[in-house]
């Protein structure tokens, strides 16, 4: 995902799941949309660390999401935002947080809380 409009759309209209190291936003495709592969974008701000740390976190997240692509609905938009703690997180912690966030987002939406 490269267009600002796609990021904005996914963050504002998509479902959100937050974890200590990452926040994920998933916008499922519209009804009747053509079957295109899911688009994924990453947000790693300066609060995560310097440029070396940010690029390292982005590469690690990209690698982790690549394994999860087959779980995402075709045509969906996924934005993964790294929290400041992600810069110092161990790889297994980052993987667990991402998987947990995706599990929550891909669970069928409940009608209301009880």
Backbone torsions as a table, in degrees:
resi	resn	phi	psi	omega
1	UNK	NA	132.2	-177.2
2	UNK	-130.1	-21.4	-175.7
3	UNK	-84.7	136.4	179.1
4	UNK	-58.6	-37.6	-179.8
5	UNK	-60.4	-38.7	178.8
6	UNK	-65.6	-43.4	177.7
7	UNK	-60.2	-49.2	-178.1
8	UNK	-60.7	-44.0	-179.8
9	UNK	-61.3	-47.0	-178.2
10	UNK	-65.4	-41.0	-177.3
11	UNK	-71.8	-40.0	-176.5
12	UNK	-80.9	-35.3	-175.1
13	UNK	-106.9	-15.1	-176.1
14	UNK	-81.8	167.1	174.1
15	UNK	-76.6	150.7	-174.1
16	UNK	-123.5	139.3	173.9
17	UNK	-136.4	119.2	-178.3
18	UNK	-105.7	141.9	176.1
19	UNK	-134.9	169.7	-177.0
20	UNK	-57.5	-35.1	-176.3
21	UNK	-102.3	-23.6	-177.5
22	UNK	-142.2	157.1	169.6
23	UNK	-126.3	129.6	-179.5
24	UNK	-116.1	139.5	176.9
25	UNK	-122.3	125.5	-179.4
26	UNK	-123.3	124.8	174.6
27	UNK	-112.6	109.2	179.4
28	UNK	-68.0	160.1	-178.7
29	UNK	-68.9	156.8	174.9
30	UNK	-69.9	155.6	176.4
31	UNK	-61.5	135.6	177.5
32	UNK	78.5	7.4	178.9
33	UNK	-72.5	150.4	-179.8
34	UNK	-69.2	153.7	-176.5
35	UNK	-81.2	91.2	175.1
36	UNK	-111.6	156.6	180.0
37	UNK	-63.5	154.8	178.0
38	UNK	-65.8	148.5	176.8
39	UNK	-105.7	136.8	-178.5
40	UNK	-126.2	135.8	176.5
41	UNK	-130.7	156.1	-177.2
42	UNK	-125.6	140.5	174.8
43	UNK	-122.2	115.4	178.4
44	UNK	-129.6	101.5	-173.9
45	UNK	-85.0	175.2	-178.8
46	UNK	-66.0	-19.8	179.3
47	UNK	-68.0	-17.3	178.8
48	UNK	-72.7	-35.4	-179.1
49	UNK	158.7	-169.1	178.4
50	UNK	-74.0	-178.6	-174.1
51	UNK	-59.6	-38.7	180.0
52	UNK	-64.0	-45.4	179.7
53	UNK	-65.8	-44.9	179.8
54	UNK	-60.0	-45.1	179.8
55	UNK	-66.2	-36.2	177.4
56	UNK	-64.2	-45.3	178.7
57	UNK	-62.9	-43.1	179.6
58	UNK	-61.3	-43.1	178.9
59	UNK	-64.6	-41.7	179.1
60	UNK	-64.1	-43.2	178.7
61	UNK	-64.4	-42.4	179.3
62	UNK	-60.0	-42.0	178.5
63	UNK	-63.4	-42.8	-179.1
64	UNK	-68.1	-39.6	-179.6
65	UNK	-69.1	-33.6	-179.7
66	UNK	-55.4	-36.7	178.8
67	UNK	-70.3	-23.0	-174.2
68	UNK	-98.6	-3.4	-173.9
69	UNK	-57.0	-35.9	-177.8
70	UNK	-67.9	-16.8	177.7
71	UNK	-81.2	-21.8	-175.3
72	UNK	-80.4	140.7	177.2
73	UNK	-65.3	144.0	178.2
74	UNK	-60.2	135.5	178.3
75	UNK	84.7	1.7	-178.9
76	UNK	-82.8	162.1	176.7
77	UNK	-116.5	127.8	178.4
78	UNK	-123.8	127.6	174.4
79	UNK	-117.0	126.5	177.9
80	UNK	-112.7	118.0	179.4
81	UNK	-108.4	127.1	179.0
82	UNK	-82.6	131.1	173.9
83	UNK	-81.9	162.8	-179.6
84	UNK	-54.3	-32.1	-179.8
85	UNK	-66.9	-19.0	-177.5
86	UNK	-64.1	-27.0	-179.2
87	UNK	-65.0	-28.0	-178.8
88	UNK	-110.7	4.1	-177.0
89	UNK	-75.3	145.3	174.1
90	UNK	-71.9	153.7	-179.4
91	UNK	-55.7	-38.9	-179.5
92	UNK	-69.1	-32.7	176.4
93	UNK	-66.9	-42.7	179.5
94	UNK	-63.4	-42.9	179.3
95	UNK	-63.9	-42.9	-179.3
96	UNK	-64.7	-42.4	179.5
97	UNK	-64.8	-42.8	179.4
98	UNK	-64.3	-45.2	-180.0
99	UNK	-63.8	-40.5	178.7
100	UNK	-63.8	-42.4	178.6
101	UNK	-63.9	-43.5	179.2
102	UNK	-66.1	-39.4	177.1
103	UNK	-57.7	-43.6	-179.5
104	UNK	-66.5	-40.7	-178.1
105	UNK	-70.7	-32.0	-176.4
106	UNK	-88.3	-7.2	174.6
107	UNK	-69.1	142.1	177.9
108	UNK	-57.4	138.9	-178.4
109	UNK	-68.3	133.4	177.5
110	UNK	-84.2	155.0	-177.3
111	UNK	-74.0	-28.1	-179.1
112	UNK	-169.7	161.8	178.4
113	UNK	-90.1	151.7	178.2
114	UNK	-126.9	NA	NA
